[in-house]
């Protein structure tokens, strides 16, 4: 199996340069790149672990497994109240067995990533690997942390180690995403199709189909994206990310009612700031401004719950402020996040906030940073064009808007048509 992975890596020149994550037009929570576990199966895992620990309270491995299960439960349900439970279980594992407890350190790293404490996560993952240099999952946790901290070569190296040690779906997904961030979308899709061919569980099939749908969407291939999302939902109707993709396609093709229905379903299942912001956006497209404002209030409350349970996320604070028209707050929050992690989506949100505040020289600087880190992202190119237009640099704005059209003219149901109109005007005027 290791030989097969080596062939794949060589054939695709997978790690020629570093990886940059986070290029989706609609920024998502930090992706752990694990196939979606079924909630009932996860609940059974938790129940079995609790039962075993009542009989064997000194079982450090089961305490660590329980902690990781709580982290996964939080991811699936969108409920950050699981994080303190995870932390308590993982610390109990460390109390039972200390410095060589790679399971607990890896779990604490995964928890730190979920809370967006990426420097902490890197430290925990490194401690795990000192205890067990062959812990593939620890390399995955390390890769996710290094990615968010802007350390692309270190993230790439960690992904390679993970592939060498455990060439499963989680490693393939990270490797595929690595290719995507460098604009090598065809190779990224090829790798995910290999993963799909090996997938048997419906949840794994849904995961692969969603990744393939996102890659098609990223290329502006609405029909291809719709096909993948539909196939994924046929395999596992409970996988909410597929509804997000279907809603995006529906909105881009004018079916706002379907987009509202799908985003409402996702927000009801997992009421996170991201899902509630997406629902608010679709409600506003449908002309339901008051309903959209209520969803923004709920998104702000969900954000506060995340923070109260040990999370840290000024990026979402900036996005919420932008959605409410509070440019000054958005700038301050995005600047704080950028100092913490120089990452493409952070640069993009900071660019948007600076543009909204009328600080377009700075907005252009950060817009360029975002696009340099994410050169296949149509949304980043559009936000750069906004600053260039505001500064009167028509030639630069035309070049950026031409990139938008070439990359994905459907990148946003609101901004896509605006970008097309602006480019048409620039092309017809000297």
C-alpha positions, 0 to 999 in steps of 0.5 A: 500500500505504501508503494501505491501511495508513493506512485500516486505522489510521484505521478502527481508531483504532489509536493513540489511546493508548499500547501495553502489551505482555506481558499473556498469562496465561502470561508469555512471552519477549520477543516479537520479532513476526517470522513464524516462519522455517523452521529449514532455510531459516535454516540455508541463509541462515547457510551462504550468508552464511558462504560469501560472507564467506569470499570477501568478508570486508569485506562489512559487510551480510552480516556484519550479516545473519549476526548477525541470522540467529544471533539468529533461530536462537536464538529458534527453537531456544531455544539462547542459545549463538547469541548470542555468535556473533551478537554477534561477527558484528555487531561485525565488521560495525561494524569494517568500517563504523562510524557509519553502519552501520544494519544492524549497529546494528539487529542489535545492538538485536535481540540486546539485546532477545533478551538482555532488555537493553532499555535497550541495545536502545533505544540501538542502535535509536536509533543505527540510525535516526540512520544510516537514518531509514527503517529499518523493522526498526529501528523494530520493535526500538525498539518492542519495547525501549520496550514492555518499558521501560514507555514506551508512547507511544514504543513506539506511535510506533515501531509507527506508523513501522514501519507507514508504512514497511513494512506487513508481517506484523511491523508488523501483529502489533505493531499488533494486540497494541497494540490487545489490550493496551488491551482492544480484542480485536475490533479486534485480531482484525480486524487479524490476520485482514487479515494472515492473508488476505494470508499465503501461506507456511505459517509465516506462516499458522501465526503468524496463526492462533496470534495469533488463537487467543491472542486467542480464548483471552484472551476466554475463547472456548475453542472459538474458540481451539481452532479457530484452533490446529488450523487453524494446525497444519494449515498448519504442524505444526512451529510450537510456539506452536500446541501451547502454545495447544492444551495450554492449551485441553486442560488447561482442558477436563480433558484433562490427558493431551493437555496433558502430551503437547503441553507435553512436545513443546514442551519437547523442541523448545525447552528454555527456562525458559518451556517447561520451567516449563509442562511442569512445571505440567502434570505437577503437574496430572497428579499427577506431582510428582517429574517436575515437580520434575525439569523445574524443575531443567532450567528452572533450568539453562536459565536459567543457560545464558541468563545465561551467554550474556549474558542478563539475566532476574530475572523468570524467576528470580522465577518459578522461585523461586515454583514452588519455594516460595521466596518471599523469593528470588522477592520479591528477584528480582521487585523487581530486575526491577521497578526495571529495567522497570516492566512489567505482567507484572513487577508481577504476578509481584512481587504474587504473590511478595509474597503468598507472603511474607505481605506482602499490603499490598504485594502489593495495591499491585503487583496493582493496578499490574498490572491497571491496565496490563493491564485485560483480564487475568484472571490479574492480576485473580485475583492481586489478589483473592488479596491482597485476600482475605488482607487481609480486604477481601471487597468488593474481592475479590468485585469482582476475582473477578467481573472474572475470571469476566467476562474469562476463567474458564478463565485457568488450569487450577489457579487458574481453579476456585479463583477460581470457588469463592472467588467462589461463597463470597463471593456466598453469604455476607453 
